[in-house]
Amino acid sequence: MASVKDFSVEEKLVNLHKLQTVDSSIDQIEILRGELPMEVKDLEDEVQGLVNRQTRIEEEINGITEFIESKKAAIKESEELIGKYEKQSENVKNNREFEAINKELEMQGLEIKLAEKHIRDANEELAEKIKTLDAAKKTIAVKDGVLTHKKSELEKIIADTEIEEKELRSKSEEARAHIDERLLYSYDRIRNSYRNGLAVVTVERDACGGCFNSIPPQRQSEIRLHKKIIVCENCGRILVEGELEDKEA
């Protein structure tokens, strides 16, 4: 088997065109998938972010609930102290003791009012947090449904094209093995420059098959001679004659 450097220009052009044909078929499979892989990844990240937010809200709700319970306990404690001081007031011996007990009763009454205010405020905040949590759960359910659908769609496309893509990528690697590094570098650079990935195009109706600019007759004659690699002066794509496809076959 000849090494890459021993291939004639015609053989190099045939191999380049063969590589382009295979790579274009791979491109079609990727177009079929479209933006699905990216959409699935973005949705997964979004759902994870929403789940993390739901967890934070639930933690905040737990914190508010614990705060309310602590204030209820404080009220109960104050009520017990009030009962204790009221009993003591029945056995006071002088005005000084009476005033001290009244002061404690007044203080515990204020503690109860303050705790009740804290509970009201906390309940209002709790109601808002519960609404936010319910909205977050609904959003997650919707996004999860979309994600499941997108994943199913992507998995079906992958399943339908997996064998074909594997065979095409094997052919692409095989074709690359028959092209020298300099040409491969140029081929990949041109391919990456255009959205349609066309680096090698045929001359069709006296025009470049990539940019459709007219190719002078003299230039077309040089292309048919296969003496050197010729590129389109307008778009820089590698030009080959249409009959080259027959020679590939």
Buried (B, 14 or more C-beta within 10 A) or exposed (E): EEEBEEBEEBBBBBBBBBBBBBBBBBBEBEEEBEEBBEBBEEBBEBBEEBBEBBEEBEEBBEEBEEBBEBBEEBBEBBBEBBEBBEEBBEEBEEEEEEEBBEEBBEBBEEBBEBBBEBBEBBEEBBEEBEEBBEEBBEBBEEBBEBBEEBBEBBEEBBEEBEEEBEEBBEBBEEBBEBBEEEBBEBBEEBBEEBEEBBBBBBBEEEBBBBBEEEBEEEBBEBBBEBEEBBBBEBBBBBBBBEEBBEBEE
